[in-house]
Amino acid sequence: MNERKKIVSRLRHMQLAAGFALTVLILFLVGDHQSLRWVDASSSLQEDYDIAMSDQASQKILVMDPGVSDWNDPSAVKWTWAPSASNGFAEFTANWGLPTEARIRNSDFFGTQVMLVTDSRGLAAIIPYPAGDFKLWAANVGGNPHSAELLPNGNIAVAASTGGWVRIYTSSQRCHSTKYAEYRLESAHGVSWDPHNEILWSLGNGAIVGLKVGGTAANPTLTEHVRLDVARLNGHDIQPVYGDLDRMWVASGGKVYQYVKSTNSLDLTYTGAGEISRVGVKAVGNQSSGQVVQTVADVAKNPVGGCTLYTWCTDSADFFLLSATRTKTGAAFYKARIMNPNYQ
């Protein structure tokens, strides 16, 4: 009983620190097992995740605790990573300094949870998480890579904006494999695997494209399956809408849409669109609870935010559908990536 009281006390503290309202604590009893979960009065069971931030000021990936209201508090930073000689990346340190992606996936192929990272200076890599102490795969892919996704067979999909391509690298074959299949896509910024439809969703400057991955793990192919051309899309991120298999978040230069797979169309009538759809969004996604997390370039905000290091950076992550802001002074965040290891 004392242990249970300690858990309840800690959860209550976290909940209040996060500023969440209208919550109740539910004790689940399943046989001899007990678990305590917060439930929002207006939403489903919360099982929210930490948030990985690509911080171009510290040149690190920072895993942040969204339950800590002040991200300047050292306790808010739960994990950090950057390539170095000590973690097996000596030959790639020159290809790092502007991190753009940090995505978590469960991998049967690698036998562990992994993080996929990219950096505008060229590095794309797969590392074990949370160990982060060696490379499962790494390459200097060039082309200003902005996003990466793990395929179930152990290969990695990478989108590069300046390169104008989406590639499947054969990371399943060996840790330094540079063999790839390529699909040309102007200003490619995002990739996301859809296991339900077996499609690799991608987006670029003027199109959302669903790609079929064929061939074998050693000799993959990429074929256009569905395409939606959107004038002046200026796409920056494409992510699953967790809780709806038919929808994807799409961050464009001027709006945040939900892409509807079944109709190959964009929607701006989703819950919270009036606040969520903004100019300058670089990353968008939702927690299991439904809370939406964004990064928005500080120069696009009114009033202007605190990051001046680059025109695309911010020192904050913004939350909606339980509104909050988490700020780390001096940070230059590019993306906020919710650390949900599931594809959908």
Salt bridges, closest charged atoms under 4 A:
GLU47 OE2 - ARG37 NH1 2.79
ASP50 OD2 - LYS78 NZ 2.92
GLU91 OE2 - LYS135 NZ 3.63
GLU91 OE2 - HIS176 NE2 3.44
GLU101 OE2 - ARG103 NH2 3.15
GLU101 OE2 - LYS335 NZ 3.67
GLU101 OE1 - ARG337 NE 2.92
GLU149 OE1 - ARG103 NE 3.88
GLU149 OE1 - ARG105 NE 2.90
GLU182 OE1 - ARG167 NE 2.70
GLU182 OE2 - ARG184 NH1 3.21
ASP194 OD2 - LYS261 NZ 2.95
GLU224 OE1 - ARG227 NH1 3.56
ASP229 OD1 - ARG227 NE 2.74
ASP237 OD2 - ARG337 NH1 3.07
ASP244 OD2 - ARG247 NE 3.71
ASP267 OD2 - ARG247 NH1 2.85
ASP298 OD1 - LYS301 NZ 2.96
ASP318 OD2 - ARG278 NH2 3.04
ASP318 OD2 - LYS301 NZ 3.53
